[in-house]
Amino acid sequence: MNEYPKTLADALAMYHKKPTGNVDWDQAVLASCRNKEKSSSTWLELHDVALKVHYDIEKARLSSFDLQDEGTYKAHAKLLLYIANNVVLARQRRQFVIDDNNRSVIRFLLYYFNGCPLAEEVFPGRGYKLHKNIMLQGGVGVGKTMLMQVFSEYLMRIRSPRFFYNLSVTQMVNYYTLHNNLDRFTFNEEENKGFQCTPVNICLNDIGIQDKTFFGMDTGLLTDEFLHARNEIWTQYGKCAHLTTNLDDKALRKRFERNDGFGRLVDRFKTYNIIPMGGVSRR
């Protein structure tokens, strides 16, 4: 509120109201109060709601990290590497290697998961956006799933609202076998009253390569059902369903057009930042 008019703040204080920081809204509230319109009480009630929205936005802003500062970025990059080596890879007794095949991807993801607009500048011309989901695409063993595991641990430890759970197709099929639904990984409303949904951010790993019948379940159809539901969740609730896959663009289109004659799933991949990862297997 550096450019917020002090006179407007003082005038609102006469009516025992605090500014929201939105000049147009606050001026409308003040005008209604001064003119003693019939709707003045409504304006004041709604002003309290707008003020809470403002506080929530400010709280989220202040709790986030500004990775536009290079020093802050380097600190988070060091923390990410520490978590990779001492948490995710500790049991395997190996080190996380950053090289030309993943360096820019890591920078993009650090910016992206911290809501930093610099993410959209890491890969010029690709059209990556902060509001889209992530799809890591590359050959077997290049580190897609491991990278998402590292970021999941990192986001959990900095208490980020963008934290996500990692999920394998096998886990998803096992859950469906036990419960005959995918609710926990989609709308998550089973134990809630009414139609209250509490979806969470998720990363489904290795889509498209395990499409087979598993205990009578067509894993391909379950994956399709998951993706349809998660698209609705992304649209309505802003919760992401990130993906990893070994399939290239051509194979991805062929796989997801198979059970979808209208091409809806393929079209919905436009809501993803599809990020190719190169290199040889790191296993």
C-alpha positions in Angstrom: 0.0 0.0 0.0 3.0 2.4 -0.6 0.9 4.5 -3.1 -2.3 4.3 -1.1 -3.7 7.9 -0.4 -3.3 8.7 3.3 -6.4 11.0 3.1 -8.5 8.0 2.0 -7.2 5.9 4.9 -8.0 8.8 7.3 -11.5 9.2 5.9 -12.3 5.5 6.3 -11.0 5.7 9.9 -13.8 8.2 10.7 -16.2 5.3 10.0 -14.0 2.9 12.0 -13.0 1.1 8.9 -9.5 0.0 7.7 -8.4 0.2 4.1 -8.3 -2.9 2.0 -5.5 -1.5 -0.2 -7.9 -1.4 -3.2 -8.5 2.3 -3.9 -11.6 1.9 -6.1 -13.3 -0.4 -3.6 -12.4 1.8 -0.6 -13.6 5.0 -2.4 -16.9 3.3 -3.2 -17.4 2.3 0.5 -16.5 5.8 1.6 -18.9 7.5 -0.9 -21.8 5.3 0.3 -21.2 6.1 3.9 -20.9 9.9 3.3 -24.0 10.0 1.2 -25.9 8.0 3.8 -27.4 5.7 1.1 -29.8 2.9 2.1 -27.1 0.5 1.0 -24.5 1.9 3.4 -24.9 -0.9 5.9 -24.5 -3.5 3.1 -21.3 -1.8 1.9 -19.9 -1.8 5.4 -20.7 -5.5 5.9 -19.1 -6.4 2.5 -16.2 -4.2 3.4 -15.4 -6.5 6.3 -15.4 -9.4 3.9 -13.2 -7.6 1.4 -10.8 -6.7 4.3 -10.5 -10.4 5.2 -9.7 -11.2 1.6 -7.0 -8.6 1.6 -5.5 -9.9 4.9 -5.5 -13.5 3.5 -3.7 -12.3 0.3 -1.2 -10.3 2.3 -0.6 -13.3 4.6 0.1 -15.6 1.7 2.4 -13.0 0.1 4.4 -12.4 3.3 4.7 -16.2 3.9 6.2 -16.9 0.5 9.8 -16.6 -0.5 11.1 -14.1 -3.0 13.3 -16.1 -5.3 13.8 -13.1 -7.6 16.6 -12.3 -5.2 19.5 -14.4 -6.4 20.8 -14.9 -2.8 17.4 -16.3 -1.8 17.3 -18.5 -4.8 20.8 -19.9 -4.0 19.7 -20.7 -0.4 16.7 -22.6 -1.6 18.8 -24.5 -4.2 21.2 -25.5 -1.5 18.4 -26.7 0.7 16.9 -28.7 -2.2 20.3 -30.4 -2.8 20.7 -31.1 0.9 17.2 -32.7 1.1 18.0 -34.7 -2.1 21.2 -36.1 -0.7 20.3 -36.6 3.0 16.6 -37.6 2.7 15.6 -38.9 -0.7 18.8 -40.6 -1.8 20.3 -41.4 1.7 19.2 -45.0 1.7 20.7 -45.6 -1.8 24.0 -44.1 -0.7 24.4 -41.9 -3.8 24.5 -38.2 -4.5 22.1 -36.1 -6.5 23.8 -34.9 -9.6 23.0 -31.6 -11.2 24.2 -31.3 -14.8 23.2 -29.8 -18.2 20.3 -32.2 -18.5 18.5 -31.1 -15.4 20.0 -27.7 -14.3 17.5 -25.5 -16.0 14.6 -27.8 -15.1 15.5 -27.5 -11.4 15.7 -23.7 -11.7 12.3 -23.6 -13.4 10.7 -25.9 -10.7 12.2 -23.9 -7.8 10.8 -20.7 -9.3 7.5 -22.4 -10.2 6.8 -24.0 -6.8 7.6 -20.7 -5.0 5.3 -18.8 -7.3 8.1 -16.7 -8.7 7.4 -15.1 -12.1 10.9 -15.7 -13.3 9.8 -19.3 -13.9 8.2 -18.1 -17.1 11.5 -16.8 -18.4 13.7 -19.9 -17.9 12.7 -21.6 -21.1 11.9 -18.7 -23.6 9.3 -19.5 -26.3 7.8 -22.5 -24.6 4.9 -20.7 -23.1 5.3 -22.2 -19.6 2.9 -20.6 -17.0 2.8 -20.5 -13.2 -0.8 -21.5 -13.0 -0.4 -24.7 -15.1 0.3 -28.2 -13.9 3.7 -29.9 -14.4 4.4 -32.8 -16.7 8.0 -34.1 -16.8 8.7 -36.1 -19.9 11.7 -38.2 -20.7 13.3 -41.6 -21.1 13.6 -44.4 -18.5 15.8 -43.5 -15.6 16.6 -39.8 -16.4 15.3 -38.7 -13.0 11.8 -37.5 -13.5 10.2 -39.3 -10.6 13.2 -38.8 -8.3 13.1 -35.0 -9.0 9.4 -34.9 -8.1 10.1 -36.8 -4.9 12.8 -34.3 -4.0 10.5 -31.4 -4.6 7.7 -33.0 -2.6 10.1 -33.3 0.4 11.4 -29.8 -0.1 7.9 -28.3 -0.3 6.7 -30.2 2.8 9.7 -28.9 4.8 9.2 -25.2 3.9 5.5 -25.7 4.6 4.5 -24.6 1.1 0.8 -24.6 0.0 2.1 -26.1 -3.2 3.2 -29.2 -1.5 2.1 -32.4 -3.3 1.9 -36.1 -2.6 3.6 -38.6 -5.0 1.5 -41.4 -6.3 2.3 -44.3 -8.5 -0.1 -46.0 -10.9 0.2 -49.2 -8.9 -0.8 -47.4 -5.7 -3.8 -45.9 -7.5 -4.9 -49.3 -8.8 -4.5 -50.9 -5.4 -6.6 -48.3 -3.8 -9.3 -48.8 -6.4 -9.2 -52.5 -5.8 -9.9 -52.0 -2.1 -12.4 -49.1 -2.3 -13.9 -49.3 -5.8 -13.3 -45.6 -6.3 -10.5 -43.0 -6.7 -11.9 -40.5 -4.2 -8.8 -40.1 -2.0 -6.8 -39.0 -5.1 -9.5 -36.9 -6.7 -12.2 -34.9 -4.8 -11.5 -36.4 -1.4 -15.1 -36.0 -0.2 -15.9 -39.5 1.2 -15.8 -38.6 4.9 -17.0 -35.0 4.5 -20.6 -33.8 5.0 -22.7 -32.7 2.1 -20.7 -32.0 -1.0 -17.6 -30.6 0.6 -14.5 -31.5 -1.3 -10.9 -31.3 0.1 -8.7 -32.2 -2.9 -4.9 -32.1 -2.5 -2.0 -31.5 -4.9 -0.8 -34.8 -6.3 1.9 -36.1 -8.7 1.0 -39.3 -10.6 4.1 -40.9 -11.8 4.8 -43.0 -15.0 1.5 -42.5 -16.7 0.8 -44.4 -19.9 3.4 -47.2 -19.5 1.5 -49.6 -17.2 -1.8 -49.8 -19.2 -2.7 -53.4 -18.5 -5.3 -55.5 -16.7 -4.4 -55.7 -13.0 -6.7 -57.9 -10.9 -9.4 -57.3 -13.5 -8.9 -53.6 -13.5 -7.9 -51.7 -16.7 -5.2 -49.4 -15.5 -5.5 -47.3 -18.6 -9.2 -46.5 -17.9 -8.4 -45.7 -14.3 -5.7 -43.3 -15.4 -8.1 -41.7 -17.8 -10.8 -41.4 -15.0 -8.2 -39.8 -12.7 -7.1 -37.3 -15.3 -10.7 -36.3 -16.1 -11.5 -35.7 -12.4 -8.3 -33.9 -11.8 -8.9 -31.5 -14.6 -12.2 -30.5 -12.9 -10.4 -30.1 -9.6 -7.7 -27.9 -11.2 -10.4 -25.7 -12.8 -12.7 -25.4 -9.7 -10.3 -25.6 -6.8 -6.9 -24.7 -8.2 -5.3 -28.0 -7.0 -2.7 -29.5 -9.3 -2.1 -33.0 -10.6 1.4 -33.1 -11.8 2.6 -36.0 -14.0 5.7 -37.9 -15.1 5.8 -40.0 -18.2 8.3 -41.9 -20.5 6.1 -41.2 -23.5 7.1 -38.5 -26.1 4.5 -36.2 -27.6 3.5 -38.6 -30.4 3.2 -41.6 -28.1 1.3 -39.5 -25.5 -1.3 -38.4 -28.1 -1.7 -41.9 -29.4 -2.1 -43.4 -25.9 -4.7 -40.9 -24.7 -6.7 -40.8 -27.9 -7.3 -44.5 -27.6 -10.2 -44.4 -25.1 -11.3 -40.8 -25.8 -12.8 -40.4 -29.2 -13.5 -36.7 -28.6 -9.9 -35.9 -27.8 -10.7 -34.2 -24.5 -7.8 -35.6 -22.5 -5.2 -34.7 -25.2 -6.7 -31.2 -25.3 -6.5 -30.9 -21.5 -2.8 -31.5 -21.7 -2.7 -27.8 -22.8 -3.1 -27.1 -19.1 0.3 -28.6 -18.5 3.8 -27.2 -18.7 5.2 -30.2 -20.6 9.0 -30.3 -19.7 11.3 -32.7 -21.6 14.2 -34.1 -19.7 17.2 -35.6 -21.6 20.2 -37.6 -20.7 21.0 -41.3 -19.9 19.7 -43.3 -17.1 20.9 -42.2 -13.6 20.0 -45.5 -11.9 
